[in-house]
Structure formats: C-alpha cells, structure tokens
C-alpha cells in the first residue's frame, strides 16, 4: 500500500481546512434536507400511515438502494467531469424528491399509494445523496495533497453528520407543528438555494493525464475495506432508522436525542482526530474505533433510561467517527489519483448495501424481539468489522 496514508502532513492544517470549507458547506446544506426527515419518517410511516417496522425499514432503505445504484456512476462522473459538477447535480435531484414528498402527503388518505410515492421520493433523494457526498469527497481529494486523504474523507463526512444531527431537532419541530408536508416543502426549496451558492466555488480540472485503471482493478483494491465499512455501518443503520422508535417505544423524550448524541460525538471526534488515520494508518485506526462503536451499541441495547441510551449512542458515534475514514484511507491508498472518485463510489456503495439490507433486516428483528434487540444484533455485526481491519493491518505490515 502506498505510504501516503501514513505520511506526515506537508500542508498546514489551516490551509487544508480553508480549502475544504466550501465543500463542507455544500455538503452541510445538502444533507439538511436529508436529515430533517430522518427522525420523523419512521413516525410518519408507522403512526400516520399505519404500517409496521418492516415497511419503515423498506422506506428508509429505499434511499440506500438508489444510492447504491447511482454510487459508481457518480464516482466515475466525478473522475471524468470533476467533483464539483457531480455535486451540482445533487440539489436539483433533491428538489424533485421534495415534490414527491408533497405528492405523497396529498394522497395520504390512501396509505398504500402514499407510502409507494414516498418510497419513490426516498429513492430519488438517494440519487441526490450519492452525487453530493461522492462528488464532494472527489472534489476535496482533487484539491489537497494525497497525504491528507483521511482528513478529506473525515471532514467532508463531518459536514454530512453535522447536517444530520442539527437538522434532526429542526425536522422534528417542523413535523410536530405542520406535519410531513413541511418536510416536503423544505426538501423542495432548500436545495435550489444551495445550487446558487455552489456556482462560484473553485472547480479543479479532473485528473485525466494518465489512463484510468479498469473497474476490476479498482474494485480489487476496494472490496476488503468496503466489506469492513459495510459491517460497521449496520450499527449506523440502527441509529439512523430506529433510534427514534427506540425512544418512542420507551416513552423517552425527545425522540431525536439518540441520533443527535451519535452525530454530535462523531463530529467532535472527527474535528479533533481527523488526522489520526493519516498519521497512524487507516487499518489500525479502524480496528480500535470499531471496538468502541460496538460497546456503545451494546449499551443502547441494554439501556434502561434515556440518559444511558444517549450515552451509548454517543459512544457509538465516537467509534464510528474514524472507522469509515480509516477504512476509506485503505481503499483510496490502493488506487491512482485518476480513479479516486470511482474508488470512493465503490467504497461507499458497500455502505449502501449494508443500509439497504440492514434496514429491513433490523426491522424484522424489531418485530420479532423488540427495539432493544436491534442494537444487540447491530453490535455483534459491527464487531465483525474488527476482523477485516485486523486483516488489512496484517496486509499493510507484510
């Protein structure tokens, strides 16, 4: 594996931060519309439309299926047209998803039709998410030195989680006051404002000076880190899709607190420790932090109060904070600069697979054994990522 994943920084951290700031701002704004729906979508589908946990999982998972389908396309597009151009396509697609949200509300008297349109809207939003985050990472990787790949993956991802954490309470307030129609209106309008702000941002030329590697070679370098990320992301999936239902099931308030605790801990950890994968190696970092993530999920599964559950969520967020960028450094390290967009697209596609399969699977676990069991199962699956990180560590050392 190339040594840049462990090289010392050659660019001062402030310049890296300033370079990434416009990209982080774009990702932050783009993911506000995604995050606003996350804590209320399960409540809307289960309480307003009258469906069970499996359907909740299908609705949540539709976004990740669409993200999976479009992920490799968005990565290849970023390599050929540039990351900025990929990001610009995201807000337009997200606005279409918002219109579909509004249509689903208009036909709410027919729950099957309403939830069907909602699933389509979630799928369209998944395509927008794919271009925003994959394009954003590719954009950042094109702007900074390769020795800061871990920072790019961590900090651009931090903007995403900041949006998800901050928009959760905001989305809950909108939903409580005005219903799901307000979420649809926000999703339709805010992306268009984001689109205007992106037009003046720096746009580096895509790297096409060398011949690009074949798809098979890129996936050969990425599949093992991607598998580790997929296993670890089952824990993220449990927080994303079911934490609000866990809190509602136990009558803990506010229902968004678990997800916000997870996101806040993740953000702080990435801001403070975003350099760790670059300095100490991605595999070593992922191995340590996945153990922390699994412990946090177990605490949530056995929690008897909101305080303990939120503490577990925060610990899980701390752990997941550097698992994904740590394994991402391993994925990007095995590819050339001309293929980093595709590499990140394939790598992130493993997360989408985990989310698409994990949401309905965990919904089935919830129906069979209760909400607490979701987090015990998630902890066990997440722990399996440690074996992947250990294998990558041995491969790197050898």
C-alpha positions in Angstrom: 0.0 0.0 0.0 1.3 3.5 -0.8 2.9 5.2 2.2 1.0 8.4 1.9 -1.7 7.2 4.3 0.9 7.4 7.0 3.0 10.3 5.8 3.3 13.4 7.9 1.4 16.4 6.9 3.1 18.6 4.2 0.3 21.2 4.1 -0.5 23.2 7.1 -3.8 22.1 8.7 -5.5 25.6 8.5 -4.9 25.7 4.7 -6.5 22.2 4.3 -9.5 23.3 6.4 -9.9 26.5 4.4 -9.6 24.6 1.1 -12.3 22.1 2.2 -14.6 24.7 3.7 -16.7 25.4 0.6 -17.2 21.7 0.0 -18.1 21.1 3.6 -20.6 24.0 3.5 -22.2 22.5 0.3 -22.5 19.0 1.9 -23.8 20.5 5.1 -26.6 22.3 3.3 -27.4 19.4 1.0 -27.8 17.0 3.9 -30.0 19.2 6.0 -33.0 18.2 3.8 -32.0 14.5 4.2 -31.5 14.8 8.0 -34.8 16.7 8.6 -36.8 13.7 7.6 -34.8 11.0 9.4 -36.2 11.2 12.9 -39.8 11.8 11.8 -40.0 9.4 8.8 -40.5 6.3 10.9 -43.1 8.1 13.0 -44.9 9.3 9.8 -44.9 5.8 8.2 -45.9 3.9 11.4 -48.2 6.4 13.2 -49.8 8.3 10.4 -49.9 5.8 7.6 -50.3 2.8 9.9 -47.5 0.4 8.7 -45.2 -1.8 10.7 -41.5 -1.8 11.3 -40.7 -3.8 8.2 -42.3 -1.1 6.0 -40.5 1.5 8.0 -37.3 -0.3 7.1 -38.2 -0.5 3.4 -39.0 3.2 3.2 -35.7 4.1 5.0 -33.8 1.5 2.9 -35.1 2.8 -0.5 -32.8 5.8 -0.3 -29.8 3.5 0.2 -30.8 1.2 -2.7 -30.9 4.2 -5.0 -27.6 5.5 -3.6 -26.1 2.1 -4.4 -27.4 2.1 -7.9 -26.1 5.6 -8.6 -22.9 5.5 -6.5 -20.5 4.0 -9.1 -22.0 6.3 -11.7 -21.4 9.3 -9.5 -17.8 8.3 -8.8 -17.0 7.8 -12.4 -18.7 11.0 -13.3 -16.6 12.8 -10.7 -13.4 11.4 -12.2 -14.3 12.5 -15.8 -16.3 15.7 -15.3 -15.0 16.8 -11.9 -16.3 16.5 -8.3 -17.9 20.0 -8.4 -20.0 19.0 -11.5 -21.2 15.9 -9.7 -22.1 17.9 -6.6 -24.1 20.4 -8.7 -26.5 17.6 -9.9 -27.4 16.7 -6.3 -29.6 19.7 -5.3 -31.8 19.6 -8.4 -32.5 15.9 -7.8 -33.2 16.5 -4.1 -35.7 19.2 -5.0 -37.6 16.6 -7.2 -37.7 14.3 -4.1 -39.3 17.1 -2.1 -42.1 17.4 -4.7 -42.7 13.7 -4.4 -42.9 14.0 -0.6 -45.6 16.7 -1.1 -47.5 14.5 -3.5 -47.4 11.6 -1.0 -49.0 13.8 1.6 -51.7 14.9 -0.8 -52.8 11.3 -1.2 -52.4 10.3 2.4 -56.0 9.1 2.5 -54.8 6.2 0.5 -51.9 4.8 2.7 -50.7 2.3 0.1 -50.4 4.9 -2.6 -49.0 7.4 -0.3 -46.2 5.1 1.0 -45.5 4.0 -2.6 -44.9 7.6 -3.7 -42.9 8.2 -0.5 -40.6 5.2 -1.4 -40.0 6.7 -4.9 -39.2 10.1 -3.3 -36.7 8.4 -1.0 -35.1 6.7 -4.0 -34.8 9.9 -5.9 -33.3 11.5 -2.7 -30.8 8.6 -2.6 -29.6 9.5 -6.1 -29.1 13.1 -4.9 -27.2 12.0 -1.8 -24.9 9.9 -3.9 -23.8 12.7 -6.2 -23.5 15.2 -3.3 -21.3 13.1 -1.0 -19.3 11.1 -3.6 -18.7 14.2 -5.7 -17.8 16.2 -2.5 -15.1 13.7 -1.5 -13.7 13.5 -5.0 -13.8 17.3 -5.2 -11.8 17.5 -1.9 -9.3 14.9 -2.9 -8.6 16.8 -6.1 -7.9 20.0 -4.1 -5.5 18.8 -1.4 -2.3 16.8 -1.1 -2.7 13.0 -1.1 -1.2 12.8 2.4 -4.5 14.4 3.7 -6.8 11.8 2.2 -8.0 10.8 5.6 -8.8 14.4 6.6 -10.8 14.9 3.4 -12.9 11.8 4.0 -13.4 12.6 7.7 -14.1 16.3 7.4 -16.4 16.1 4.4 -18.2 13.3 6.2 -18.3 15.5 9.3 -20.3 18.1 7.3 -22.8 15.4 6.4 -23.2 14.3 10.0 -23.4 17.9 11.3 -26.3 18.4 9.0 -28.0 15.2 10.0 -27.5 16.0 13.7 -28.6 19.6 13.6 -31.5 19.0 11.2 -33.0 16.3 13.4 -34.4 18.6 16.0 -35.4 21.1 13.4 -37.2 18.5 11.3 -39.0 17.2 14.4 -40.2 20.7 15.2 -41.5 21.2 11.7 -43.2 17.8 11.7 -44.8 18.4 15.1 -46.1 21.9 14.1 -47.0 21.4 10.4 -46.8 17.7 9.6 -44.8 15.9 6.9 -45.8 18.4 4.3 -43.4 20.9 5.9 -40.6 18.4 5.4 -41.5 18.0 1.8 -41.5 21.8 1.3 -38.1 22.2 2.9 -36.8 19.4 0.7 -38.1 21.0 -2.4 -36.9 24.6 -1.8 -33.6 24.5 0.2 -31.6 22.5 -2.4 -32.3 25.3 -5.0 -30.7 27.8 -2.7 -27.7 25.6 -2.3 -27.3 25.3 -6.0 -26.9 29.0 -6.4 -24.2 29.2 -3.7 -22.2 26.4 -5.4 -21.7 28.2 -8.7 -18.8 30.4 -7.6 -16.8 27.7 -5.7 -13.4 26.5 -7.0 -13.5 23.9 -9.7 -10.3 21.9 -10.3 -9.9 20.1 -13.6 -10.5 16.4 -13.4 -7.3 14.3 -13.4 -7.2 12.6 -16.8 -3.5 12.8 -17.6 -3.0 9.0 -17.2 -5.1 6.2 -18.4 -7.7 5.1 -15.8 -7.5 1.7 -14.3 -10.1 -0.9 -15.2 -13.2 -1.3 -12.9 -12.0 -4.8 -11.9 -8.6 -3.5 -10.7 -10.2 -0.7 -8.7 -12.8 -3.0 -7.0 -10.0 -5.4 -6.2 -8.3 -2.7 -4.1 -11.5 -1.5 -2.5 -13.6 -4.6 -1.7 -12.0 -5.6 1.6 -12.1 -2.1 3.2 -15.6 -1.8 1.7 -16.7 -5.0 3.4 -15.4 -3.7 6.7 -17.2 -0.5 6.3 -20.5 -2.3 5.4 -20.3 -4.4 8.6 -19.6 -1.3 10.8 -22.4 0.6 9.0 -25.0 -1.8 10.3 -24.6 0.0 13.6 -25.0 3.4 11.9 -28.1 2.0 10.2 -29.7 1.0 13.5 -29.2 4.6 14.8 -30.4 6.2 11.6 -33.6 4.2 11.1 -34.7 3.0 14.5 -33.3 5.3 17.3 -36.4 7.5 17.3 -38.6 4.4 17.5 -36.5 3.0 20.4 -37.0 6.2 22.3 -40.7 6.3 21.4 -41.1 2.7 22.5 -39.7 3.5 25.9 -41.5 6.9 26.1 -38.2 8.8 26.2 -38.2 12.4 25.1 -37.1 13.9 22.9 -37.1 11.1 20.3 -34.3 12.6 18.3 -31.8 12.7 21.2 -30.1 9.4 20.4 -29.4 10.3 16.8 -28.2 13.8 17.8 -25.9 12.3 20.5 -24.5 9.9 18.0 -23.9 12.7 15.4 -22.5 15.2 17.9 -19.9 12.7 19.3 -19.0 11.8 15.7 -18.5 15.4 14.7 -16.3 16.3 17.7 -14.2 13.2 17.2 -13.6 13.9 13.5 -12.8 17.6 14.1 -10.3 16.7 16.9 -8.9 13.4 15.5 -9.5 13.7 11.7 -5.7 13.4 11.2 -5.4 10.1 13.0 -5.9 7.7 10.0 -3.3 9.7 8.0 -0.8 9.6 10.9 -1.2 6.1 12.3 -2.8 4.2 9.4 -6.3 3.5 8.4 -6.5 -0.1 9.4 -5.1 0.4 12.9 -7.5 3.3 13.5 -10.5 1.3 12.3 -9.6 -1.7 14.5 -9.5 0.4 17.6 -12.6 2.5 17.0 -14.9 -0.3 15.8 -14.5 -1.8 19.3 -15.7 1.4 20.8 -18.6 1.6 18.4 -19.7 -2.0 19.3 -19.6 -1.2 23.0 -21.8 1.9 22.5 -24.4 -0.2 20.6 -24.5 -2.8 23.4 -25.1 -0.1 25.9 -28.1 1.1 23.9 -29.5 -2.4 23.7 -29.4 -2.9 27.4 -30.3 0.7 28.4 -33.0 1.3 30.9 -33.1 5.1 30.6 -32.8 7.9 28.1 -29.5 9.0 29.7 -27.9 5.6 29.4 -29.2 5.1 25.8 -27.9 8.5 24.8 -24.5 7.8 26.3 -24.4 4.6 24.3 -25.3 6.4 21.2 -22.6 9.0 21.8 -20.0 6.2 22.3 -21.2 4.5 19.1 -20.8 7.8 17.3 -17.3 8.2 18.7 -16.4 4.8 17.5 -17.9 5.1 14.0 -16.3 8.5 13.6 -13.0 7.1 12.4 -14.0 3.6 11.3 -15.3 4.9 8.0 -12.5 7.3 7.1 -9.9 4.8 8.4 -11.0 2.1 6.1 -11.5 4.7 3.4 -7.8 5.6 3.6 -7.1 1.9 2.9 -9.4 1.9 -0.1 -8.1 5.1 -1.7 -4.5 4.2 -0.9 -4.7 1.3 -3.4 -5.8 3.4 -6.4 -4.3 6.1 -8.6 -5.5 9.8 -8.4 -7.3 9.3 -11.7 -9.5 6.7 -10.1 -10.2 8.1 -6.6 -13.8 9.2 -7.5 -14.6 5.7 -8.7 -12.8 4.2 -5.7 -14.8 6.2 -3.3 -18.0 5.5 -5.2 -17.4 1.7 -4.9 -16.3 2.0 -1.3 -19.4 4.0 -0.3 -21.5 1.5 -2.3 -20.7 -1.1 0.3 -22.3 1.2 2.9 -25.4 1.5 0.7 -25.6 -2.3 0.5 -25.4 -2.5 4.3 -28.1 0.1 4.7 -30.4 -1.3 2.0 -30.2 -4.8 3.5 -29.8 -3.8 7.1 -32.9 -1.5 7.4 -35.5 -4.2 6.6 -33.4 -6.9 8.4 -33.3 -4.8 11.6 -37.0 -4.0 11.2 -37.7 -7.8 11.2 -35.6 -8.1 14.4 -37.6 -5.3 16.0 -40.9 -7.0 15.1 -39.7 -10.4 16.5 -37.7 -9.4 19.6 -38.3 -5.7 20.2 -36.4 -2.5 19.6 -33.7 -3.2 22.1 -32.7 -6.3 20.3 -31.9 -4.2 17.2 -28.9 -2.7 19.0 -27.6 -6.0 20.4 -27.7 -7.6 16.9 -26.1 -4.5 15.4 -23.3 -4.6 18.0 -22.5 -8.2 17.1 -22.4 -7.5 13.3 -20.4 -4.3 13.8 -17.8 -6.2 15.8 -17.2 -8.4 12.8 -15.6 -5.4 11.1 -12.7 -5.7 13.5 -11.6 -8.9 11.8 -11.5 -7.0 8.5 -9.4 -4.2 10.0 -7.1 -6.8 11.5 -6.6 -8.5 8.2 -5.9 -5.1 6.5 -3.4 -4.3 9.2 -1.5 -7.5 8.7 -1.6 -7.0 4.9 -0.1 -3.5 5.4 2.6 -4.7 7.7 3.6 -7.5 5.4 
